[in-house]
């Protein structure tokens, strides 16, 4: 059962430059790193093995990623989670209120960025 055709989307690697103080620098670097690979061979193999059309798998991947931020954090242990853990560990190792405040500010910024994907 075909879905509604919304248009054509061209998939291409993200290649750009950004300032070191760009608040989205980590995300941009992550997008640049992950978009170098072509996901279609993996999805085509999964389609052949499962009998699920590639288009449905693409939609599944996009919706699961976009809709399951908490699940994705726990299941994939992404870079951002490791960075958050690093801020907490560094603050605890330093053992000072200043270090904890610095970690709080870093975590607040990261959580704000993660919340951008949520519908409010």
Biopython code that builds the backbone (N, CA, C, O; Angstrom):
import numpy as np
from Bio.PDB.StructureBuilder import StructureBuilder

atoms = [
    (1, "UNK", "N", (0.852, -1.163, 0.000)),
    (1, "UNK", "CA", (0.000, 0.000, 0.000)),
    (1, "UNK", "C", (0.903, 1.232, 0.000)),
    (1, "UNK", "O", (1.502, 1.557, 1.025)),
    (2, "UNK", "N", (1.005, 1.911, -1.122)),
    (2, "UNK", "CA", (1.873, 3.093, -1.201)),
    (2, "UNK", "C", (1.354, 4.224, -0.320)),
    (2, "UNK", "O", (0.151, 4.383, -0.114)),
    (3, "UNK", "N", (2.292, 4.993, 0.186)),
    (3, "UNK", "CA", (1.938, 6.161, 0.987)),
    (3, "UNK", "C", (1.763, 7.371, 0.098)),
    (3, "UNK", "O", (1.826, 7.278, -1.128)),
    (4, "UNK", "N", (1.551, 8.468, 0.711)),
    (4, "UNK", "CA", (1.379, 9.731, 0.012)),
    (4, "UNK", "C", (2.739, 10.220, -0.490)),
    (4, "UNK", "O", (3.687, 10.314, 0.290)),
    (5, "UNK", "N", (2.841, 10.528, -1.770)),
    (5, "UNK", "CA", (4.093, 11.020, -2.332)),
    (5, "UNK", "C", (4.245, 12.497, -1.985)),
    (5, "UNK", "O", (3.441, 13.333, -2.398)),
    (6, "UNK", "N", (5.279, 12.801, -1.226)),
    (6, "UNK", "CA", (5.503, 14.174, -0.788)),
    (6, "UNK", "C", (6.581, 14.872, -1.605)),
    (6, "UNK", "O", (6.818, 16.067, -1.428)),
    (7, "UNK", "N", (7.211, 14.162, -2.465)),
    (7, "UNK", "CA", (8.279, 14.755, -3.260)),
    (7, "UNK", "C", (9.506, 13.865, -3.215)),
    (7, "UNK", "O", (9.489, 12.767, -2.659)),
    (8, "UNK", "N", (10.545, 14.362, -3.802)),
    (8, "UNK", "CA", (11.797, 13.622, -3.843)),
    (8, "UNK", "C", (12.780, 14.269, -2.899)),
    (8, "UNK", "O", (12.901, 15.494, -2.850)),
    (9, "UNK", "N", (13.474, 13.452, -2.158)),
    (9, "UNK", "CA", (14.486, 13.940, -1.237)),
    (9, "UNK", "C", (15.836, 13.427, -1.713)),
    (9, "UNK", "O", (16.025, 12.220, -1.864)),
    (10, "UNK", "N", (16.759, 14.320, -1.947)),
    (10, "UNK", "CA", (18.107, 13.925, -2.327)),
    (10, "UNK", "C", (18.935, 13.769, -1.059)),
    (10, "UNK", "O", (18.981, 14.667, -0.218)),
    (11, "UNK", "N", (19.581, 12.631, -0.934)),
    (11, "UNK", "CA", (20.430, 12.382, 0.221)),
    (11, "UNK", "C", (21.876, 12.597, -0.193)),
    (11, "UNK", "O", (22.344, 11.998, -1.162)),
    (12, "UNK", "N", (22.578, 13.443, 0.533)),
    (12, "UNK", "CA", (23.976, 13.720, 0.196)),
    (12, "UNK", "C", (24.749, 14.002, 1.475)),
    (12, "UNK", "O", (24.163, 14.397, 2.483)),
    (13, "UNK", "N", (26.064, 13.800, 1.437)),
    (13, "UNK", "CA", (26.885, 14.065, 2.626)),
    (13, "UNK", "C", (26.855, 15.550, 2.999)),
    (13, "UNK", "O", (26.849, 16.428, 2.136)),
    (14, "UNK", "N", (26.836, 15.795, 4.286)),
    (14, "UNK", "CA", (26.878, 17.168, 4.799)),
    (14, "UNK", "C", (28.336, 17.614, 4.855)),
    (14, "UNK", "O", (29.150, 17.047, 5.584)),
    (15, "UNK", "N", (28.638, 18.625, 4.083)),
    (15, "UNK", "CA", (29.998, 19.178, 4.067)),
    (15, "UNK", "C", (29.866, 20.693, 4.245)),
    (15, "UNK", "O", (29.354, 21.395, 3.372)),
    (16, "UNK", "N", (30.325, 21.162, 5.361)),
    (16, "UNK", "CA", (30.215, 22.588, 5.661)),
    (16, "UNK", "C", (31.311, 22.940, 6.655)),
    (16, "UNK", "O", (32.021, 22.062, 7.144)),
    (17, "UNK", "N", (31.440, 24.185, 6.940)),
    (17, "UNK", "CA", (32.338, 24.649, 7.987)),
    (17, "UNK", "C", (31.509, 25.467, 8.973)),
    (17, "UNK", "O", (30.446, 25.986, 8.632)),
    (18, "UNK", "N", (32.006, 25.568, 10.180)),
    (18, "UNK", "CA", (31.294, 26.325, 11.213)),
    (18, "UNK", "C", (32.312, 26.817, 12.229)),
    (18, "UNK", "O", (33.415, 26.286, 12.357)),
    (19, "UNK", "N", (31.901, 27.844, 12.937)),
    (19, "UNK", "CA", (32.767, 28.440, 13.957)),
    (19, "UNK", "C", (32.899, 27.497, 15.148)),
    (19, "UNK", "O", (31.981, 26.736, 15.456)),
    (20, "UNK", "N", (34.030, 27.557, 15.802)),
    (20, "UNK", "CA", (34.277, 26.706, 16.973)),
    (20, "UNK", "C", (33.257, 26.952, 18.078)),
    (20, "UNK", "O", (32.930, 26.037, 18.832)),
    (21, "UNK", "N", (32.755, 28.173, 18.181)),
    (21, "UNK", "CA", (31.785, 28.486, 19.234)),
    (21, "UNK", "C", (30.334, 28.333, 18.772)),
    (21, "UNK", "O", (29.413, 28.743, 19.479)),
    (22, "UNK", "N", (30.126, 27.750, 17.599)),
    (22, "UNK", "CA", (28.774, 27.490, 17.117)),
    (22, "UNK", "C", (28.080, 26.572, 18.121)),
    (22, "UNK", "O", (28.619, 25.514, 18.447)),
    (23, "UNK", "N", (26.896, 26.947, 18.624)),
    (23, "UNK", "CA", (26.234, 26.112, 19.629)),
    (23, "UNK", "C", (25.837, 24.731, 19.104)),
    (23, "UNK", "O", (25.519, 23.839, 19.890)),
    (24, "UNK", "N", (25.853, 24.553, 17.790)),
    (24, "UNK", "CA", (25.493, 23.267, 17.194)),
    (24, "UNK", "C", (26.705, 22.571, 16.579)),
    (24, "UNK", "O", (26.546, 21.664, 15.762)),
    (25, "UNK", "N", (27.902, 22.982, 16.959)),
    (25, "UNK", "CA", (29.134, 22.437, 16.370)),
    (25, "UNK", "C", (29.232, 20.921, 16.542)),
    (25, "UNK", "O", (29.602, 20.223, 15.597)),
    (26, "UNK", "N", (28.912, 20.402, 17.721)),
    (26, "UNK", "CA", (28.990, 18.946, 17.936)),
    (26, "UNK", "C", (28.020, 18.205, 17.026)),
    (26, "UNK", "O", (28.365, 17.179, 16.440)),
    (27, "UNK", "N", (26.814, 18.727, 16.914)),
    (27, "UNK", "CA", (25.816, 18.089, 16.059)),
    (27, "UNK", "C", (26.252, 18.147, 14.593)),
    (27, "UNK", "O", (26.138, 17.155, 13.872)),
    (28, "UNK", "N", (26.742, 19.287, 14.158)),
    (28, "UNK", "CA", (27.191, 19.430, 12.774)),
    (28, "UNK", "C", (28.342, 18.480, 12.465)),
    (28, "UNK", "O", (28.390, 17.890, 11.385)),
    (29, "UNK", "N", (29.259, 18.333, 13.396)),
    (29, "UNK", "CA", (30.375, 17.408, 13.198)),
    (29, "UNK", "C", (29.863, 15.964, 13.118)),
    (29, "UNK", "O", (30.352, 15.171, 12.313)),
    (30, "UNK", "N", (28.890, 15.634, 13.944)),
    (30, "UNK", "CA", (28.310, 14.300, 13.937)),
    (30, "UNK", "C", (27.594, 14.029, 12.606)),
    (30, "UNK", "O", (27.749, 12.959, 12.017)),
    (31, "UNK", "N", (26.812, 15.010, 12.142)),
    (31, "UNK", "CA", (26.115, 14.870, 10.860)),
    (31, "UNK", "C", (27.130, 14.707, 9.729)),
    (31, "UNK", "O", (26.955, 13.860, 8.854)),
    (32, "UNK", "N", (28.176, 15.508, 9.748)),
    (32, "UNK", "CA", (29.211, 15.406, 8.710)),
    (32, "UNK", "C", (29.865, 14.024, 8.724)),
    (32, "UNK", "O", (30.131, 13.455, 7.665)),
    (33, "UNK", "N", (30.120, 13.489, 9.898)),
    (33, "UNK", "CA", (30.775, 12.176, 10.000)),
    (33, "UNK", "C", (29.853, 11.047, 9.527)),
    (33, "UNK", "O", (30.276, 10.176, 8.767)),
    (34, "UNK", "N", (28.604, 11.065, 9.974)),
    (34, "UNK", "CA", (27.697, 9.970, 9.647)),
    (34, "UNK", "C", (27.160, 10.026, 8.229)),
    (34, "UNK", "O", (26.804, 8.985, 7.676)),
    (35, "UNK", "N", (27.087, 11.195, 7.622)),
    (35, "UNK", "CA", (26.517, 11.264, 6.273)),
    (35, "UNK", "C", (27.527, 10.946, 5.185)),
    (35, "UNK", "O", (27.198, 10.992, 3.999)),
    (36, "UNK", "N", (28.751, 10.623, 5.574)),
    (36, "UNK", "CA", (29.747, 10.177, 4.578)),
    (36, "UNK", "C", (29.404, 8.794, 4.049)),
    (36, "UNK", "O", (29.736, 8.467, 2.909)),
    (37, "UNK", "N", (28.755, 7.990, 4.849)),
    (37, "UNK", "CA", (28.405, 6.626, 4.443)),
    (37, "UNK", "C", (27.084, 6.625, 3.680)),
    (37, "UNK", "O", (26.217, 7.467, 3.911)),
    (38, "UNK", "N", (26.948, 5.680, 2.780)),
    (38, "UNK", "CA", (25.705, 5.496, 2.026)),
    (38, "UNK", "C", (24.859, 4.462, 2.772)),
    (38, "UNK", "O", (25.268, 3.307, 2.881)),
    (39, "UNK", "N", (23.686, 4.853, 3.287)),
    (39, "UNK", "CA", (22.878, 3.914, 4.059)),
    (39, "UNK", "C", (22.094, 2.918, 3.199)),
    (39, "UNK", "O", (21.605, 1.911, 3.712)),
    (40, "UNK", "N", (21.973, 3.188, 1.911)),
    (40, "UNK", "CA", (21.105, 2.353, 1.081)),
    (40, "UNK", "C", (21.547, 0.899, 0.955)),
    (40, "UNK", "O", (20.680, 0.026, 0.983)),
    (41, "UNK", "N", (22.831, 0.577, 0.819)),
    (41, "UNK", "CA", (23.174, -0.844, 0.753)),
    (41, "UNK", "C", (22.719, -1.626, 1.992)),
    (41, "UNK", "O", (22.249, -2.758, 1.871)),
    (42, "UNK", "N", (22.854, -1.035, 3.165)),
    (42, "UNK", "CA", (22.402, -1.704, 4.392)),
    (42, "UNK", "C", (20.891, -1.882, 4.377)),
    (42, "UNK", "O", (20.384, -2.950, 4.721)),
    (43, "UNK", "N", (20.169, -0.833, 3.978)),
    (43, "UNK", "CA", (18.706, -0.916, 3.943)),
    (43, "UNK", "C", (18.229, -1.875, 2.857)),
    (43, "UNK", "O", (17.229, -2.568, 3.039)),
    (44, "UNK", "N", (18.931, -1.919, 1.736)),
    (44, "UNK", "CA", (18.567, -2.862, 0.669)),
    (44, "UNK", "C", (18.767, -4.298, 1.134)),
    (44, "UNK", "O", (17.930, -5.159, 0.861)),
    (45, "UNK", "N", (19.865, -4.566, 1.834)),
    (45, "UNK", "CA", (20.091, -5.912, 2.369)),
    (45, "UNK", "C", (19.036, -6.277, 3.406)),
    (45, "UNK", "O", (18.534, -7.400, 3.419)),
    (46, "UNK", "N", (18.701, -5.330, 4.271)),
    (46, "UNK", "CA", (17.667, -5.575, 5.275)),
    (46, "UNK", "C", (16.324, -5.825, 4.597)),
    (46, "UNK", "O", (15.551, -6.676, 5.037)),
    (47, "UNK", "N", (16.048, -5.086, 3.531)),
    (47, "UNK", "CA", (14.810, -5.266, 2.779)),
    (47, "UNK", "C", (14.740, -6.659, 2.165)),
    (47, "UNK", "O", (13.716, -7.335, 2.254)),
    (48, "UNK", "N", (15.838, -7.082, 1.539)),
    (48, "UNK", "CA", (15.878, -8.423, 0.934)),
    (48, "UNK", "C", (15.669, -9.501, 1.987)),
    (48, "UNK", "O", (14.948, -10.472, 1.753)),
    (49, "UNK", "N", (16.292, -9.334, 3.134)),
    (49, "UNK", "CA", (16.187, -10.339, 4.182)),
    (49, "UNK", "C", (14.850, -10.368, 4.889)),
    (49, "UNK", "O", (14.388, -11.429, 5.309)),
    (50, "UNK", "N", (14.219, -9.199, 5.024)),
    (50, "UNK", "CA", (12.978, -9.124, 5.804)),
    (50, "UNK", "C", (11.720, -9.088, 4.946)),
    (50, "UNK", "O", (10.625, -9.376, 5.430)),
    (51, "UNK", "N", (11.877, -8.731, 3.662)),
    (51, "UNK", "CA", (10.704, -8.576, 2.810)),
    (51, "UNK", "C", (9.997, -7.239, 2.991)),
    (51, "UNK", "O", (8.918, -7.026, 2.439)),
    (52, "UNK", "N", (10.592, -6.348, 3.754)),
    (52, "UNK", "CA", (10.010, -5.020, 3.978)),
    (52, "UNK", "C", (10.583, -4.077, 2.918)),
    (52, "UNK", "O", (11.800, -4.034, 2.739)),
    (53, "UNK", "N", (9.732, -3.317, 2.209)),
    (53, "UNK", "CA", (10.246, -2.407, 1.186)),
    (53, "UNK", "C", (11.230, -1.380, 1.766)),
    (53, "UNK", "O", (11.071, -0.920, 2.897)),
    (54, "UNK", "N", (12.234, -1.036, 0.979)),
    (54, "UNK", "CA", (13.252, -0.067, 1.393)),
    (54, "UNK", "C", (12.606, 1.240, 1.840)),
    (54, "UNK", "O", (13.017, 1.831, 2.838)),
    (55, "UNK", "N", (11.596, 1.689, 1.100)),
    (55, "UNK", "CA", (10.935, 2.961, 1.447)),
    (55, "UNK", "C", (10.338, 2.914, 2.850)),
    (55, "UNK", "O", (10.384, 3.904, 3.580)),
    (56, "UNK", "N", (9.783, 1.775, 3.224)),
    (56, "UNK", "CA", (9.211, 1.620, 4.567)),
    (56, "UNK", "C", (10.313, 1.606, 5.623)),
    (56, "UNK", "O", (10.145, 2.149, 6.715)),
    (57, "UNK", "N", (11.432, 0.983, 5.289)),
    (57, "UNK", "CA", (12.558, 0.966, 6.233)),
    (57, "UNK", "C", (13.125, 2.368, 6.433)),
    (57, "UNK", "O", (13.477, 2.743, 7.552)),
    (58, "UNK", "N", (13.214, 3.135, 5.363)),
    (58, "UNK", "CA", (13.695, 4.519, 5.486)),
    (58, "UNK", "C", (12.769, 5.305, 6.401)),
    (58, "UNK", "O", (13.222, 6.022, 7.293)),
    (59, "UNK", "N", (11.471, 5.164, 6.173)),
    (59, "UNK", "CA", (10.505, 5.870, 7.026)),
    (59, "UNK", "C", (10.633, 5.407, 8.469)),
    (59, "UNK", "O", (10.597, 6.229, 9.385)),
    (60, "UNK", "N", (10.783, 4.106, 8.686)),
    (60, "UNK", "CA", (10.952, 3.549, 10.026)),
    (60, "UNK", "C", (12.161, 4.164, 10.727)),
    (60, "UNK", "O", (12.065, 4.610, 11.870)),
    (61, "UNK", "N", (13.286, 4.182, 10.039)),
    (61, "UNK", "CA", (14.513, 4.724, 10.629)),
    (61, "UNK", "C", (14.322, 6.186, 11.010)),
    (61, "UNK", "O", (14.688, 6.598, 12.111)),
    (62, "UNK", "N", (13.750, 6.966, 10.103)),
    (62, "UNK", "CA", (13.565, 8.394, 10.373)),
    (62, "UNK", "C", (12.597, 8.635, 11.524)),
    (62, "UNK", "O", (12.868, 9.454, 12.401)),
    (63, "UNK", "N", (11.479, 7.934, 11.527)),
    (63, "UNK", "CA", (10.488, 8.136, 12.583)),
    (63, "UNK", "C", (11.010, 7.638, 13.926)),
    (63, "UNK", "O", (10.824, 8.298, 14.949)),
    (64, "UNK", "N", (11.663, 6.479, 13.929)),
    (64, "UNK", "CA", (12.184, 5.952, 15.192)),
    (64, "UNK", "C", (13.211, 6.907, 15.779)),
    (64, "UNK", "O", (13.192, 7.175, 16.980)),
    (65, "UNK", "N", (14.109, 7.422, 14.944)),
    (65, "UNK", "CA", (15.118, 8.365, 15.434)),
    (65, "UNK", "C", (14.457, 9.631, 15.954)),
    (65, "UNK", "O", (14.776, 10.102, 17.046)),
    (66, "UNK", "N", (13.539, 10.181, 15.175)),
    (66, "UNK", "CA", (12.928, 11.455, 15.548)),
    (66, "UNK", "C", (11.999, 11.337, 16.744)),
    (66, "UNK", "O", (11.882, 12.276, 17.532)),
    (67, "UNK", "N", (11.336, 10.196, 16.889)),
    (67, "UNK", "CA", (10.311, 10.067, 17.923)),
    (67, "UNK", "C", (10.805, 9.429, 19.210)),
    (67, "UNK", "O", (10.095, 9.452, 20.216)),
    (68, "UNK", "N", (11.990, 8.867, 19.204)),
    (68, "UNK", "CA", (12.402, 8.116, 20.388)),
    (68, "UNK", "C", (13.723, 8.608, 20.949)),
    (68, "UNK", "O", (14.661, 7.830, 21.122)),
    (69, "UNK", "N", (13.793, 9.877, 21.227)),
    (69, "UNK", "CA", (15.023, 10.437, 21.763)),
    (69, "UNK", "C", (15.525, 9.705, 22.993)),
    (69, "UNK", "O", (16.700, 9.345, 23.057)),
    (70, "UNK", "N", (14.662, 9.479, 23.964)),
    (70, "UNK", "CA", (15.081, 8.789, 25.182)),
    (70, "UNK", "C", (15.504, 7.363, 24.905)),
    (70, "UNK", "O", (16.530, 6.905, 25.408)),
    (71, "UNK", "N", (14.711, 6.653, 24.101)),
    (71, "UNK", "CA", (15.060, 5.280, 23.739)),
    (71, "UNK", "C", (16.381, 5.247, 22.986)),
    (71, "UNK", "O", (17.221, 4.379, 23.222)),
    (72, "UNK", "N", (16.556, 6.200, 22.080)),
    (72, "UNK", "CA", (17.787, 6.233, 21.286)),
    (72, "UNK", "C", (18.992, 6.490, 22.189)),
    (72, "UNK", "O", (20.043, 5.877, 22.004)),
    (73, "UNK", "N", (18.850, 7.378, 23.151)),
    (73, "UNK", "CA", (19.960, 7.647, 24.065)),
    (73, "UNK", "C", (20.377, 6.397, 24.819)),
    (73, "UNK", "O", (21.567, 6.122, 24.974)),
    (74, "UNK", "N", (19.384, 5.635, 25.291)),
    (74, "UNK", "CA", (19.698, 4.444, 26.063)),
    (74, "UNK", "C", (20.193, 3.297, 25.181)),
    (74, "UNK", "O", (21.081, 2.543, 25.579)),
    (75, "UNK", "N", (19.624, 3.167, 23.994)),
    (75, "UNK", "CA", (19.963, 2.032, 23.132)),
    (75, "UNK", "C", (21.286, 2.218, 22.405)),
    (75, "UNK", "O", (22.046, 1.262, 22.254)),
    (76, "UNK", "N", (21.574, 3.431, 21.955)),
    (76, "UNK", "CA", (22.736, 3.629, 21.094)),
    (76, "UNK", "C", (23.935, 4.249, 21.785)),
    (76, "UNK", "O", (25.033, 4.254, 21.229)),
    (77, "UNK", "N", (23.745, 4.767, 22.976)),
    (77, "UNK", "CA", (24.847, 5.407, 23.704)),
    (77, "UNK", "C", (25.588, 6.379, 22.792)),
    (77, "UNK", "O", (26.787, 6.225, 22.562)),
    (78, "UNK", "N", (24.875, 7.381, 22.273)),
    (78, "UNK", "CA", (25.491, 8.284, 21.311)),
    (78, "UNK", "C", (26.551, 9.179, 21.943)),
    (78, "UNK", "O", (26.729, 9.219, 23.160)),
    (79, "UNK", "N", (27.224, 9.875, 21.086)),
    (79, "UNK", "CA", (28.293, 10.778, 21.493)),
    (79, "UNK", "C", (27.806, 11.757, 22.553)),
    (79, "UNK", "O", (28.512, 12.011, 23.529)),
    (80, "UNK", "N", (26.620, 12.302, 22.378)),
    (80, "UNK", "CA", (26.134, 13.314, 23.317)),
    (80, "UNK", "C", (25.981, 12.743, 24.723)),
    (80, "UNK", "O", (26.264, 13.438, 25.699)),
    (81, "UNK", "N", (25.544, 11.501, 24.848)),
    (81, "UNK", "CA", (25.411, 10.898, 26.177)),
    (81, "UNK", "C", (26.786, 10.724, 26.819)),
    (81, "UNK", "O", (26.960, 11.005, 28.005)),
    (82, "UNK", "N", (27.755, 10.265, 26.040)),
    (82, "UNK", "CA", (29.122, 10.124, 26.567)),
    (82, "UNK", "C", (29.679, 11.492, 26.975)),
    (82, "UNK", "O", (30.386, 11.601, 27.977)),
    (83, "UNK", "N", (29.361, 12.528, 26.206)),
    (83, "UNK", "CA", (29.816, 13.870, 26.558)),
    (83, "UNK", "C", (29.172, 14.327, 27.866)),
    (83, "UNK", "O", (29.836, 14.935, 28.706)),
    (84, "UNK", "N", (27.895, 14.040, 28.039)),
    (84, "UNK", "CA", (27.206, 14.416, 29.270)),
    (84, "UNK", "C", (27.829, 13.700, 30.464)),
    (84, "UNK", "O", (28.071, 14.309, 31.506)),
    (85, "UNK", "N", (28.085, 12.415, 30.306)),
    (85, "UNK", "CA", (28.728, 11.652, 31.379)),
    (85, "UNK", "C", (30.113, 12.227, 31.691)),
    (85, "UNK", "O", (30.524, 12.274, 32.851)),
    (86, "UNK", "N", (30.820, 12.659, 30.662)),
    (86, "UNK", "CA", (32.149, 13.236, 30.852)),
    (86, "UNK", "C", (32.108, 14.527, 31.664)),
    (86, "UNK", "O", (32.972, 14.757, 32.510)),
    (87, "UNK", "N", (31.108, 15.368, 31.409)),
    (87, "UNK", "CA", (30.976, 16.614, 32.178)),
    (87, "UNK", "C", (30.743, 16.316, 33.655)),
    (87, "UNK", "O", (31.334, 16.953, 34.528)),
    (88, "UNK", "N", (29.879, 15.343, 33.926)),
    (88, "UNK", "CA", (29.587, 14.985, 35.316)),
    (88, "UNK", "C", (30.825, 14.388, 35.977)),
    (88, "UNK", "O", (31.162, 14.752, 37.104)),
    (89, "UNK", "N", (31.500, 13.481, 35.289)),
    (89, "UNK", "CA", (32.699, 12.840, 35.847)),
    (89, "UNK", "C", (33.787, 13.866, 36.139)),
    (89, "UNK", "O", (34.438, 13.804, 37.182)),
    (90, "UNK", "N", (33.986, 14.807, 35.224)),
    (90, "UNK", "CA", (35.017, 15.834, 35.424)),
    (90, "UNK", "C", (34.673, 16.716, 36.620)),
    (90, "UNK", "O", (35.556, 17.076, 37.399)),
    (91, "UNK", "N", (33.402, 17.063, 36.770)),
    (91, "UNK", "CA", (32.986, 17.897, 37.896)),
    (91, "UNK", "C", (33.170, 17.161, 39.212)),
    (91, "UNK", "O", (33.629, 17.745, 40.194)),
    (92, "UNK", "N", (32.814, 15.889, 39.238)),
    (92, "UNK", "CA", (32.966, 15.101, 40.461)),
    (92, "UNK", "C", (34.445, 14.910, 40.807)),
    (92, "UNK", "O", (34.826, 14.951, 41.977)),
    (93, "UNK", "N", (35.269, 14.703, 39.787)),
    (93, "UNK", "CA", (36.709, 14.535, 40.030)),
    (93, "UNK", "C", (37.315, 15.817, 40.577)),
    (93, "UNK", "O", (38.173, 15.774, 41.458)),
    (94, "UNK", "N", (36.873, 16.956, 40.059)),
    (94, "UNK", "CA", (37.392, 18.238, 40.541)),
    (94, "UNK", "C", (36.900, 18.522, 41.954)),
    (94, "UNK", "O", (37.621, 19.088, 42.775)),
    (95, "UNK", "N", (35.655, 18.117, 42.224)),
    (95, "UNK", "CA", (35.107, 18.245, 43.568)),
    (95, "UNK", "C", (34.832, 19.658, 44.037)),
    (95, "UNK", "O", (34.717, 19.898, 45.239)),
    (96, "UNK", "N", (34.723, 20.593, 43.115)),
    (96, "UNK", "CA", (34.474, 21.977, 43.535)),
    (96, "UNK", "C", (33.106, 22.444, 43.036)),
    (96, "UNK", "O", (32.566, 21.923, 42.060)),
    (97, "UNK", "N", (32.566, 23.441, 43.736)),
    (97, "UNK", "CA", (31.303, 24.024, 43.303)),
    (97, "UNK", "C", (31.446, 24.668, 41.928)),
    (97, "UNK", "O", (30.517, 24.616, 41.122)),
    (98, "UNK", "N", (32.592, 25.271, 41.654)),
    (98, "UNK", "CA", (32.815, 25.902, 40.348)),
    (98, "UNK", "C", (32.781, 24.865, 39.229)),
    (98, "UNK", "O", (32.212, 25.114, 38.166)),
    (99, "UNK", "N", (33.387, 23.710, 39.466)),
    (99, "UNK", "CA", (33.390, 22.647, 38.453)),
    (99, "UNK", "C", (31.982, 22.092, 38.259)),
    (99, "UNK", "O", (31.578, 21.801, 37.133)),
    (100, "UNK", "N", (31.240, 21.945, 39.345)),
    (100, "UNK", "CA", (29.865, 21.455, 39.231)),
    (100, "UNK", "C", (28.988, 22.464, 38.500)),
    (100, "UNK", "O", (28.126, 22.072, 37.713)),
    (101, "UNK", "N", (29.190, 23.741, 38.743)),
    (101, "UNK", "CA", (28.433, 24.768, 38.035)),
    (101, "UNK", "C", (28.775, 24.763, 36.545)),
    (101, "UNK", "O", (27.897, 24.937, 35.699)),
    (102, "UNK", "N", (30.040, 24.565, 36.234)),
    (102, "UNK", "CA", (30.459, 24.485, 34.832)),
    (102, "UNK", "C", (29.800, 23.268, 34.162)),
    (102, "UNK", "O", (29.343, 23.365, 33.023)),
    (103, "UNK", "N", (29.750, 22.133, 34.856)),
    (103, "UNK", "CA", (29.099, 20.940, 34.314)),
    (103, "UNK", "C", (27.606, 21.180, 34.140)),
    (103, "UNK", "O", (27.016, 20.767, 33.142)),
    (104, "UNK", "N", (26.996, 21.852, 35.119)),
    (104, "UNK", "CA", (25.575, 22.179, 35.020)),
    (104, "UNK", "C", (25.304, 23.014, 33.778)),
    (104, "UNK", "O", (24.364, 22.730, 33.036)),
    (105, "UNK", "N", (26.110, 24.033, 33.545)),
    (105, "UNK", "CA", (25.927, 24.885, 32.370)),
    (105, "UNK", "C", (26.068, 24.082, 31.078)),
    (105, "UNK", "O", (25.296, 24.271, 30.138)),
    (106, "UNK", "N", (27.058, 23.184, 31.034)),
    (106, "UNK", "CA", (27.254, 22.358, 29.843)),
    (106, "UNK", "C", (26.061, 21.423, 29.632)),
    (106, "UNK", "O", (25.574, 21.282, 28.510)),
    (107, "UNK", "N", (25.591, 20.785, 30.710)),
    (107, "UNK", "CA", (24.446, 19.882, 30.603)),
    (107, "UNK", "C", (23.181, 20.628, 30.217)),
    (107, "UNK", "O", (22.385, 20.133, 29.419)),
    (108, "UNK", "N", (22.993, 21.811, 30.774)),
    (108, "UNK", "CA", (21.825, 22.630, 30.443)),
    (108, "UNK", "C", (21.808, 22.936, 28.955)),
    (108, "UNK", "O", (20.756, 22.859, 28.320)),
    (109, "UNK", "N", (22.951, 23.279, 28.394)),
    (109, "UNK", "CA", (23.058, 23.569, 26.972)),
    (109, "UNK", "C", (22.750, 22.334, 26.135)),
    (109, "UNK", "O", (22.029, 22.417, 25.141)),
    (110, "UNK", "N", (23.291, 21.198, 26.535)),
    (110, "UNK", "CA", (23.074, 19.962, 25.788)),
    (110, "UNK", "C", (21.613, 19.513, 25.848)),
    (110, "UNK", "O", (21.054, 19.077, 24.841)),
    (111, "UNK", "N", (21.001, 19.618, 27.012)),
    (111, "UNK", "CA", (19.594, 19.235, 27.160)),
    (111, "UNK", "C", (18.714, 20.176, 26.340)),
    (111, "UNK", "O", (17.737, 19.741, 25.731)),
    (112, "UNK", "N", (19.054, 21.445, 26.323)),
    (112, "UNK", "CA", (18.308, 22.397, 25.496)),
    (112, "UNK", "C", (18.384, 22.021, 24.028)),
    (112, "UNK", "O", (17.397, 22.130, 23.300)),
    (113, "UNK", "N", (19.556, 21.579, 23.594)),
    (113, "UNK", "CA", (19.712, 21.166, 22.205)),
    (113, "UNK", "C", (18.887, 19.919, 21.934)),
    (113, "UNK", "O", (18.218, 19.841, 20.904)),
    (114, "UNK", "N", (18.918, 18.935, 22.838)),
    (114, "UNK", "CA", (18.130, 17.711, 22.649)),
    (114, "UNK", "C", (16.641, 18.020, 22.597)),
    (114, "UNK", "O", (15.895, 17.369, 21.866)),
    (115, "UNK", "N", (16.208, 19.010, 23.366)),
    (115, "UNK", "CA", (14.790, 19.377, 23.408)),
    (115, "UNK", "C", (14.334, 20.032, 22.113)),
    (115, "UNK", "O", (13.130, 20.118, 21.870)),
    (116, "UNK", "N", (15.249, 20.494, 21.280)),
    (116, "UNK", "CA", (14.846, 21.099, 20.009)),
    (116, "UNK", "C", (14.056, 20.129, 19.152)),
    (116, "UNK", "O", (13.195, 20.543, 18.376)),
    (117, "UNK", "N", (14.341, 18.845, 19.286)),
    (117, "UNK", "CA", (13.645, 17.841, 18.496)),
    (117, "UNK", "C", (12.277, 17.464, 19.032)),
    (117, "UNK", "O", (11.510, 16.782, 18.352)),
    (118, "UNK", "N", (11.965, 17.897, 20.236)),
    (118, "UNK", "CA", (10.673, 17.578, 20.830)),
    (118, "UNK", "C", (9.623, 18.577, 20.390)),
    (118, "UNK", "O", (9.910, 19.753, 20.166)),
    (119, "UNK", "N", (8.410, 18.086, 20.273)),
    (119, "UNK", "CA", (7.307, 18.983, 19.998)),
    (119, "UNK", "C", (6.835, 19.538, 21.334)),
    (119, "UNK", "O", (6.600, 18.775, 22.271)),
    (120, "UNK", "N", (6.697, 20.828, 21.432)),
    (120, "UNK", "CA", (6.296, 21.443, 22.704)),
    (120, "UNK", "C", (4.925, 22.057, 22.582)),
    (120, "UNK", "O", (4.414, 22.623, 23.548)),
]
sb = StructureBuilder()
sb.init_structure("model")
sb.init_model(0)
sb.init_chain("A")
sb.init_seg("    ")
for serial, (resi, resn, name, xyz) in enumerate(atoms, 1):
    if name == "N":
        sb.init_residue(resn, " ", resi, " ")
    sb.init_atom(name, np.array(xyz, "f"), 0.0, 1.0, " ", f" {name:<3s}", serial, name[0])
structure = sb.get_structure()
